[in-house]
Amino acid sequence: MSPAPTVLIVGGGICGNALAVLLRRAGIGVDLVEVSSDWNVQGSGITLQGNALRVLREVGVWEEVGRAGFGFDTLGLIAPDGTVLHVAEDIRTGGPGLPATLGIRRPDLQRVLTGAVRAAGVRVRLGCTVESLEQDGGGVDVRLTDGTAGRYDLVVAADGLGSPVRAMIGIEDRPEPTGMGIWRVTAPRPRSVERTDLAYGGPAYIAGYCPTGEDSLYAYLVEPSRERAELPPSSYAARMRELAAGYGGAWEEIRSSISEDSAVNYTWFHRLLVEGPWHRGRVVLAGDAAHACPPTLAQGAAMSLEDALVLAELLAGGAGWDEELPAAYRERRMPRVRMVVENSVRLGAWLMEGVRDADVPGLIGRTMTVLGERP
């Protein structure tokens, strides 16, 4: 009887964790390495559309995620002063059994996923990553930064936007900034906030918030990107309060809760789409290592989760793990990922350029209709 195949997953974020659980369920041996010693249990909040929730249900964690987060089925468009301009019934891209959207604190989502990884019997090493790779037709020899080594049938690089493994295997694509920067903060949820409301305009390109639990939300403000040298972390709270002062309604309560002790985060929006093969031999990219989009459509995590689902289905399908499998994975994912990346960037460009007649609702609706189909 031949031994069970083995996979090394590099990166313990949303994509890597989901893939690890799905592969173990298929009887595949999995090692997971994560460079962060705390397994990235940090961050503010995240918006998950139905297609992301659909994958989390396949992973087996939807009920726990649903209890930890805040689900809703509408999207509000508001004026900068807080006046509600339109409330749209959101598309349930995950199907009728799931909410259209769920907000959750990133640490809570990560804790659910890491618990599932441990329960699945994945061998986890934290605080280390790949130091070197050597491969032949039958497998990949890997040396890790903690001095250990192993041989695997496949290595999956789910190590994020700046993926060191992507560079290691000679894929030269790199993320490009889109010209936007985003401020994020976790805050108490005003009782009036029961969905995401978005304001396009005012002092920021986008002002939005998303409930993440009965008592919490995360709020965000998008403006032209700033050089980090101009932004000492000690100024983050004041800068976010300054931007938020241009918005009314629930923003007044949110702004008043932002103190010097608040964990305000600032990052740039990036675009990435690896146009060529997503693999070299038996090393394959997944999630943000292969593609990333600005969060204008809230689809970054969803695309990473869909990668995990599709790759797991192919690996568990019994076919040989040769060049044809990673090629089939990319071929299946590329049209859908390209649409999301391009439409996310297009929406951001409209906002930066001040295109008043842009068909924002139409672009969002068309995208979500496609995402309602199974990946």
C-alpha positions, 0 to 999 in steps of 0.5 A: 500500500503506497503512503499517503501523499504529503503537502507543506502549506506555507502561511497560516492565514485564511487560505492556508488554514482552510486548505489544511483542514480540507486536505486533512479531511481527504486523508492527505498529510499536511504540515503548515508553517507560519512565520508569525509566532502568534499565528496572526491572531490580530487585526481589526475586522473583515467583511465576508460575502456569501461566497466566502461563507459558503467555503467556510461551511465546506471547511466545517466552521460556518456555525462557529463563525456565524455565532462570532460575527454579525450577519446581514442582508442589506447594503446602505448607501449614505450621504456624508452627513449620514442621510440614507440615500438607498438601501439595497437587498444584497445578493446572497452569493452563498445561497439561501442558507447563508446571509448575504454578508457577515462582519467578524473581528479578524482575531475571532475568525483566525481563532476559529480557523486555527482551532479547526486546523489543530483539530484536523491533526495538521502538524503546525510550526509557528515562528518559522518558514521556508529557507530553501526549496529543491525539487525533482519530478517526484517531490520537493525537499524543503529546509525550514528556518528553524533548521529542520527539513522534510520532503513533500509531494507538493508545496503550497505557497499561501504566504501572502501578498509579499510571498517569499516563496513566489520569489524563491521559485522565480515568479517575478510578478509583484503587487502594485499600489493602486494609489489608495490608503485605508484607515481601519479601527475597531469600535463599539457598535452604535445600536443604529448600525445593523449593516454596512453603510457606505458613503462615497464622497466627503473628505475620503473616497469611501467611508464605511463601517461593518458590524462585527458582533453585538457590541463591535464594528470596524470602521474604515476611511479610504483616502489617497495613499500617504508615505509611511514616513509621513505617518508616525503611529502616534498620529494614527488616531488623530488622523482618523478622527480628523477624516471621520469628522467629515461624516455624520450619522453613526460616524459621530459616535464612532469618531468619539470612540477613537482614542489614543489607545485605539488600535488604528491600522493604516495600509495601502491598497494593492493589485496583484494578478500573476498572469503566467503559471501559478506554479513551478513544478510541485510548488504552487501559489494560492490566495494573495500570493497569486492574486490580490485586489483592493477591498472595494468589493470585499472579495480578497478573503473570498477569493483566497477561500475559493482557491483553497476549495478548488485546490483541495478538490483537485488534490483529493480527486485521485489524479496524479500530482504532476504539471497538469493539476496546478495548471488545471487549478489556475485555468479554473480559477483565473477567469473568476479571479481576473474579474474580481481583481479588475472590477475592484481596481475599476471601482477604486479608479472611478472613485479616485477620478471622481467619475460621477456617472460611473455605474457603481451599482451595476458593476457591483451587481454584475460581479456578485451575480457571477460570484453566486455561481460555484467556483 
